[in-house]
Amino acid sequence: MKRAFIVFQVIILLLLVYFSWYLATDYRTPHGRRDMPFVIWIIDTINLFIHEGGHGIFGIFGRFMHFLGGSLIQVVIPVAAIVVFLRTSGLRSLIGTLYWLGHNLINISIYIDDAPKQQLTLISRHAMHDWRWLCGYMGILDSAEDIAAFVSLLGVLSLMGAIGVGIYFIVRDVREEFHGVQPPQTFVP
């Protein structure tokens, strides 16, 4: 039974590597976002609903927070999931939660990068580009590409962290199954 779980983990990790590679490369292109894998499309759709909900939640704090709220909640919810699942489910939960955070950060970086260009299709013809407004308001529209690159780097690091945690648990489980090495016991807080 343990061996089947190890095989399952390897398959999930390989999918995670593929999706992470896609997010770090093709996802950045208009063609890549149009013909994305179904799983990425599902996660993007969920993230879009979360993003739009963030405008409503943070809109009560003024216009600036209204525009920032969509992207902000795309970071806040995965970070909250990291904290909650770490406390309740342990380190293995970082595989999914770090991936989700990285996916959101890369998504946000594309939106930031588009601020001066305004080439992305928004949910409405009359919708205002959040990051165009934010960068214009703060007078940093010329720096949008640099900010996007930094946010993208954070996203890639988060994706790599998820993959690293996955590799750690596969190696640990393989050692335990085939070599009888017991992992160190962790203390639950």
N, C-alpha and C positions, 0 to 999 in steps of 0.2 A: 504493500500500500504506500509506503514511504517513497519507493522508487517511482510510482506513478505520479506522486505529488512533485517529485523533482523534475520529471519530464514536463509536467504541466507548467512548473515555474520557468523552465528553459524556454518553452513555447511563448509564454507571456512576455518573458524578457526579450526574446527575439522580435516580437511584435512591437514592444516598447522601443527597442533600438530603431526599428524601421520607421515608426511614427515620429520619433524624435529626429531622425535624420531628415525626414520629410519636412517637419516643422522648421528645421534649421536651414533648409535649402529651398525646395520647390514651393513651399507655402508662401514664400515672400513674393512670388511672381503672380501676376494676374491669372495666367494659365493654370498655375498650381492651385490657386484658391478656387478656380472654377471647376476643376476636375479632381477634387480632393477625395481621398479614401472615405468610405462611408462612416467609419468610426470617428474620424476627424470632423466630418460634417455634423455628426450627432453632438459631439462635445462643443463645437462652435455654436450650434443652435442653442444649446443649454446656456453657454456663456453669453450669448446675445441677450437672452431673456434676463439673465442675472445683471448684465450691463444696463439694460434699459430700466430694470427695477432700481438700480442704484441711483439713477437720475431722480426718481420719485422720492426715494428715501433721503438722499442728501440735499434735494432741492429745497427743503425747509430751512436750510442754513444759508440761503442766499444764492445768487446767480453763479458765482465762482464755484461753489461746492456742487451746484446743480450740474455744471459741465464736467467737473472732475469726478463726480460721484459714480458715473458709469464705470470708468476705468478703476477707480478706487475700490469699488466693491468686488471687481474681478480679482483683486489682490487680497482683500480682506477675508473673503469667504474661504479661499483655499488655505490661507495662513491659519484661520480659525480651525479648519478641518485638520491641518497638521497638528495643532496643539491638542485638539480634542482626541483625535485618533492615537496620538502618541501616548496620551494619558490612559486611554481605555484599551487600546489594541496592541500597543507596543511598536517597536521600530519597523517591523515589516510593513506597517501601514504607510510608511514614507514612500514606498514605491508608487502608490497611486496618488497620494496627496502632493508629493513633489512634482510628479509629472503634470498634474492638473495646474499647479502654480506656474510651472514653466510654459505650458501651453498658453495660459492666459497672458503671461508676460510677453511672449513672442507676438501674440495677437495684438496686445496694446502697443508694442513697438512699431508694428506695421501702421497702426492708426496714427501714432505720433509722427512717423516718417512722412505720412501723407498730408500732414497739416499744410505745408506750403504748396503742395501740388494739387490737392483736392481731386484725386482721380478715383478714389474708392467709391463704390456705390453705397449710399446710405439707405436706411430703411424707408425714407421718404424723400421725395424731390425737394421738399421744403425744409428738411431737417438741417440744422446748423452743424457743421463739423466741430465736434467737441474740442479737439486739440488745436484746430485753427483758431478757435475763439480763445482758448487758454493761452496758447503761445503768443497770440496777438495782444491779449490783455497784459501779459507779463513782459512783453517786448522782447521775446526770445524766439521769434519765428525763424530767424536765421540759424538758430541752434537746434532746431527740431531734429535734424538728421543725427546730430551727435547725441542728443538725449535718447533718441530711438535706438541707436547703436548700444548705448549703455544698458537700456532696459532689455534689449535683445540678448546681450551678454548675460545678464542676470537670468533670463529665461533658459538659455542654453546650459548655464551652470546648474540650474534647478533640474533640468532634464537629465544631465549627467549625474547629478546626485541620486536621482531615482534609479538610474541604471546601476550605479555603484552599489546602492543598497540591495538591489536585486541580485547582483553578482555575489555580494557578501553572503546572502542567505542561501544561495545555491551552493556555494563552496562549503559553507557550514553544514548544510544538510547532506551533501555528498560525503564529506569527511565523517560525519556521524553515522551514515548508513553503511559505508564501505570500509571504514577503518575503525569503527567503534569509538571514535573520539567524541567524548561528551562535551558539548559547548559549556562555557562558564555559565553558572546560574546568575540570573539577574534578579535584582530586588525590586519588587513592585512598591512604588511610593505610597 
